[in-house]
Amino acid sequence: MRPVVHTPWSADGKTAAAVAVMAYIFSFSASYIVKNIRKILIFFVGITVLISGVAMLLLPGPGTVVIPLGLALLGTEFIWARRLLKYMLDKARSAIQHFLRRKAKGN
């Protein structure tokens, strides 16, 4: 007598259902992994650009341009970076307006 071998294509409905469930789980896991890999890559690239911008404040280079670029990269995935970028841009706008008002007064 031969042993019974269950395959995904067998007439047994339980095996086919189990294979369908496993396929669904693996597809969900794959998309989750890809999403997290993207988030990790953006984090490392953004932090690298941000740190190089901070270094450019002390070294020759356009640090005031590179820091917002790093925060913009990080802001695509992280709320804290968006908030910090918005705060920095608001402070820069108010500083520019302050200096323009002082210049208009003649001081």
TASUL-V864486 format. One record per helix or strand of 2 or more residues. SS is the DSSP state (H for helix, E for strand). FROM is the first residue (numbers start at 1). LEN is the number of residues. If there is no record, write none. Layout:
BEGIN
[[SS FROM LEN] [SS FROM LEN]]
END
This chain:
BEGIN
[[H 13 46] [H 63 13] [H 79 27]]
END
